Amino acid sequence: MIFAGITKSSLLDYPGKIAIVLYTPGCNYNCYYCHNREIIENIDEFISNTEIMELLKKRVGLIDAVVVSGGEPTLHYDLIPFLKMVKAMGYLTKLDSNGSSPEIIKKCIEEKAVDFFAIDYKAPKSRYTEIARNNNTEVPVLETINLLKNTNQNFEVRTTVIPQLSLNDLIQMSKELPELPRYVLNPYHIPLRYLESDTLLVEDTPYSEAMIADFALNLKLYQPNLVLPF
């Protein structure tokens, strides 16, 4: 596996667990609000496999889980062998994905390589290409989410409440999704790095946590297992 970033200890990335987070380079989406843009374009350096393996061996018994995030991990051909190796070391595994490759998610399930999945649902159907860009649509994402639900996987779906999403957009998204075991609304924060052409989008006024909490009251009518991370 190729990794371009690492968080050596996190209490936020795997519910209820202490995790190491590894970030893969590259993504097939181009969301303006991406917080990891430095690893999806013009990557300066990678983390050596030796460093990663030494860390994983050293932290066995001290860290509960390994999260593979990105970028988009499902773009990497050796994702599943890596996850299975990590599990063999005694770690729980979590995969963060934009959901665009349901066939890879299916293989993860068949190989029992992942203990917990987190899938992003970025916009209502009518706006998915606009928000995710690069002509990506909601179709494979919903296929992935329904696959996880129908096979009784441990998973959550996440939406970043960017300023360009209205309450009506969020309600529509909640209706488009199946009833989820866990639906997380994340507040928007201005990324440190972004495209100059996206300046107006990036600098739009974000919703406050109080406003997102008010939105959640409406959304719980359709997604009763909605949670807020604040």
HUJOFEN-V321797 format. One record per pair of residues at least 6 apart in sequence whose ideal C-beta (glycine too) atoms are under 7 Angstrom apart, sorted by the first residue. I is the first residue (numbers start at 0). J is the second residue. Records with the same first field share a line. If there is no record, write none. Layout:
I->J  J
This chain:
0->75  77  78  81
1->23  24  45  75
2->21  22  23  45  46  51
3->22  23  24  38  42  45  46
4->22  38
5->20  21  22  46
6->19  20
7->19  54
8->17  19  62
9->18  20
10->17
12->18  20  66
13->64  66  91  93  115
16->63  64  91
17->62  63
18->62  63  64  65  66  93
19->54  58  62  65
20->66  68
21->51  65  67
22->35  38  68  69  70
23->67  69  70  72  75
24->38  39  42  70
25->39  70  71  74
26->39  69  70  71
27->71  74  99  133  135
28->71  97  131  132  133  135
29->132  133
30->121  130  131  132
31->193  194  197  200  201
32->159  161  187  190  201
33->39  190
34->190
35->69  70
36->190  192  193
37->192
38->70
39->70
55->85  88
59->88  89
63->91
64->90  91  92  93
65->85  90  92
66->93  95
67->78  82  94  95
68->95
69->95
71->96  97
72->78  94  96
73->96  100  103
79->106  107  110  112
82->92  112  113
83->110  112
85->92
86->92  112
91->114
92->112  113  114
93->113  114  115  117
94->107  113  116
95->117
96->104  116  118
97->119  140
98->118  119  139  140  143  144
99->135  139  140
100->139
101->139  142  143  146
104->143  146
105->146
107->113
108->150  152
114->153
115->153  154
116->147  152  154
117->154  155  157
118->140  143  144  154  156
119->157
120->140  144  156  158  172  176
121->127  130  131  158
122->129  130  164  168
123->168  171  172  175
124->137  175
126->168
127->135  136  137
128->134  135  136
144->156  176  177
145->177
147->154
148->177
154->180
155->181  182  183
156->176  179  182
157->183  185
158->172  184  185
159->185  187
160->184  185  186  187  206  211
161->187
162->187  203  204  205  206
163->200  203
166->214  217
169->214  218
170->217  218  221
173->218  221  222
174->221
176->222
178->222
179->222  224
180->224
181->224  226
182->222  224  225
183->226  228
184->211  215  225  227
185->228
186->205  206  208  211  229
187->205  206
189->201
190->201
193->201
208->229
211->227
212->227
215->225  227
218->225
219->225
